[in-house]
Amino acid sequence: MKTCSMSEAKGTLGRLADEALKGRPTVIVRGGRLVILQAYDPPNPDEFDALIDEGIASEHVPLTEAFWDGVRTRGRELARKLAAK
């Protein structure tokens, strides 16, 4: 797994993203902490609402129900598009 600093990652983010999509993640070091850039496969469209509900139940800045409805809608659309490929 490749490791680089945040400043290095800024200049090569496109290439690092391409590598991550090929299954080769990168660890980015920022302020002594680690961030991993890796590909993410969204869940099955039918499982998307459960993922959003988990996010709603977690600690975060309170958001409106309309906001969460929009996230659900956009997420389901993206998951369906990706599942159709």
N, C-alpha and C positions, 0 to 999 in steps of 0.2 A: 504494500500500500504506500502510495506516494505521500510525502509530507512537505508542506510549504508554509511560508508565512502569509499573513493576510495581504501584505503589500505585493508579494509575488503572485498571489491568487488573483488580485485585481487585474493585473496585466494579462493574465492567461485564462480568465474565467471561461471563455467559450471553449477553449481546448480542454480544460479540466471537466467541463460539463459533458463534452463529447466522450471523454474517457470514462466518466461515471456511467454514462448510458451504455457503454460497452462492458460494464461490470467491473471497472477499475476505479474504485472510490479514492478520494484524496482527503487526508487529514490536514486541516488548516489550523495553524496555531495563532491565537489572538490573545494577547495579554496573559500568556501562560495557561490559557484554557484551550480545549480542543473542539473543533467543529468538523463534522464529517460531511463532505459533499458526495452524495451517492444517489443513484437512480431510485425512484420511488414508483412502485406499481400501485395505482389506486385500487381500492377494494372493489369487489363486485358491486354493480349499481344497487343491488338489493341490500347490501351491507352498509351503504354510505350513510344512511340516516343514523345508524347505531354509532358510527364514528363521530358524527356531528354531535349527537346527544352526549357522548363521552366528553367532548370538548366543552359543551355547555355546562356540564356538571363540574368541570375542573375550576380551579381558582383562576380568575382572569378579570379584566375590566368588564363590567356589566355592559352587554349589548342588547339592542332591542330585538323583539321577536321577528320583526320585519327583516332585520339584518340577517338573522339565522335562517329565515325562509329563503332569502336570496342565496346564501351560501349553499343550502341544501339543493336548490334548483340548479345552480351552476355546477355543483359537484356531481349531481346525478347525470347531467348532460355530458360532462367530461368523461365520466366513468363509462357511460354508454358508448360514446365515440371510440374510446380506447378499447372497449370490449369487442367492438365490431371490426376492429383491424385484424 
